[in-house]
Structures are given as C-alpha cells and as structure tokens.
C-alpha cells in the first residue's frame, strides 16, 4: 500500500493558477470562465502572451509537480531556483518527473527554461501578486486539516475524502501519493507523476465564504448534477455496481465526449467513486454515501436558525 503526505506552499497555487490559464485540456472543465482567461492574458506583456499562445507551448511547458521538487516555498525564490538550474540538472529533474516523456535536447531545454522563467515572472507580477490573501490562507488551513485526516485514516481513505471520490487502488509499484489543495482548477482533480513511483493529486476545495458570496458550492454542484435526465440514468446504472467508461457509453448510446462531460459533472458533485490505477481510470461506481452527502449539504444551507 502506498503512503500519503500532504504538501502545500504558495508555489503550488502559483503553478495551478498558470495551469488554469495555459492548460487547454482543462478549458471548459474548470469554474474559471473564458472571460477570466481573456482578462488574465490581456494583463500580460505582449511578448509573454505570444509565448503562451504559441501552438508549441504545451509541448514543453512545465509539469505541475515541479512545485513539489523545488526546494523553494515562496514564488521569488522558486523562480530564481529555476532560472539558476544547470541544463544537466534540469534534464534530470524533468526525467524524474516525467520518466516516459521525451525530454528536449539540452540547447532546446535551456531556451525553454528561459522562456518559462519569463512567463513565471510576468504571471507573478500581473496576476498572482493580486490574489486575495483569504484564498491562500484557506489553502494553508485545508492542508493542515488533511494532514490531520491522513494521520487518522488509511492512505486510501485519506485520498478518497480529500479528492471527493478518487479511489486509488494501484498499481502495485505505486509508493506514495502527495495531496495538495488548489482553487484555480476546481472542481477538477489535477493528477501528474512526481517520480517513477509517486503521483501528486492537486485536489479542489471550495472558495472561502468571503470570495463565494455565501453560495454553497457543493450544494450547487449537486443540484446541477441531478438536474439532467442523462446524468440520472448514469446514477441509476451505477447503482447495480461499478462499470467501465465503455460500459456506460454503450448503455447510454450517445457520443463519447458527451458521456465524458456528464461524468465530469457527477464527479465534481462528489456523487461518484472514480476507481484508479495510478493515472488511469479503470471504472466508476456510485458513492455509497452519495445520498447522505446530498442531505447534509442541503440541511446545512436550508436549516432555519431557531
């Protein structure tokens, strides 16, 4: 069985905020709107916008788990550390993070590193320095809560609760999972390798009340999840037991992309258990406590103070 540790520093949310901007695969899946991305891009210098907008950016962009291998916990020190990395050390670092990826040759890697440093510096100045302090405080507090949780329950249950439904069941060689709270990519769990036998899960947490306007985000996601007939069909289908994506798709008889969307909505609401082996999803099941989670969320919001 793997071990679990909770690790969070301001560098982690710095990386997540930029990932929400540049990660094209995440667009349409996170709470952040297209207008947020357009506004954030406009505040960047034109030369940096060109770097981010280049079609090749994601081919050499940073792995999110670089936040965990850097010895720096604050943004300026993190950027300085990256800028000062010898190319050989940088190659070894990326090879550790992404053992199956094709790492660019030294000359290309050095140029990519320098462009990445420019992007980091500009992003810090134009966006990250203006974040509400309540957001970072809430992330730090949640990390402390999850450390306490991890000390009380099994590693599997700690991951399951922190991620709102990810059940990591293998592979046998998996040695450790790092849990890191994040806001910018909510409600998505962002998962990446952090070495040959380790993965990191950047799990979403809700905004503090001061930033959410008092709207119960969990209840809102649950209500949205239950408002569609197709999603109700999926829940009914999974009541009988776990099923693979292929089985769900064949049962529904609709486009695969549409099935992916509906599963994402149900996952965000915490109504599904997502069975995983490393980075791979193997099957889906209905969370045993789905009905009690819904009742709890509704009661906490609707109960009248007496």
C-alpha positions, 0 to 999 in steps of 0.5 A: 500500500502506498503512503500519503503526505500532504504538501502545500506552499504558495508555489503550488497555487502559483503553478495551478493558477498558470495551469488554469490559464495555459492548460487547454485540456482543462478549458471548459472543465474548470469554474474559471470562465473564458472571460477570466482567461481573456482578462488574465492574458490581456494583463500580460506583456505582449511578448509573454502572451505570444509565448503562451499562445504559441501552438508549441507551448504545451509541448514543453511547458512545465509539469505541475509537480515541479512545485513539489521538487523545488526546494523553494516555498515562496514564488521569488525564490522558486523562480530564481531556483529555476532560472539558476538550474544547470541544463544537466540538472534540469534534464534530470529533474524533468526525467524524474518527473516525467520518466516516459516523456521525451525530454528536449535536447539540452540547447532546446531545454535551456531556451525553454527554461528561459522562456518559462522563467519569463512567463513565471515572472510576468504571471507573478507580477500581473496576476498572482501578486493580486490574489486575495490573501483569504484564498491562500490562507484557506489553502494553508488551513485545508492542508493542515486539516488533511494532514490531520485526516491522513494521520487518522485514516488509511492512505486510501481513505485519506485520498478518497475524502480529500479528492471527493471520490478518487479511489486509488487502488494501484498499481502495485509499484505505486509508493506514495501519493502527495495531496495538495489543495488548489482553487484555480482548477476546481472542481477538477482533480489535477493528477501528474507523476512526481517520480517513477513511483509517486503521483501528486493529486492537486485536489479542489476545495471550495472558495472561502465564504468571503470570495463565494458570496455565501453560495454553497458550492457543493450544494450547487454542484449537486443540484446541477448534477441531478438536474439532467435526465442523462446524468440520472440514468448514469446514477441509476446504472451505477447503482447495480455496481461499478462499470467501465467508461465503455460500459456506460457509453454503450448503455447510454448510446450517445457520443463519447465526449458527451458521456465524458462531460456528464461524468465530469459533472457527477464527479465534481458533485462528489456523487461518484467513486472514480476507481484508479490505477495510478493515472488511469481510470479503470471504472466508476461506481456510485458513492455509497454515501452519495445520498447522505452527502446530498442531505447534509449539504442541503440541511446545512444551507436550508436549516432555519436558525431557531 
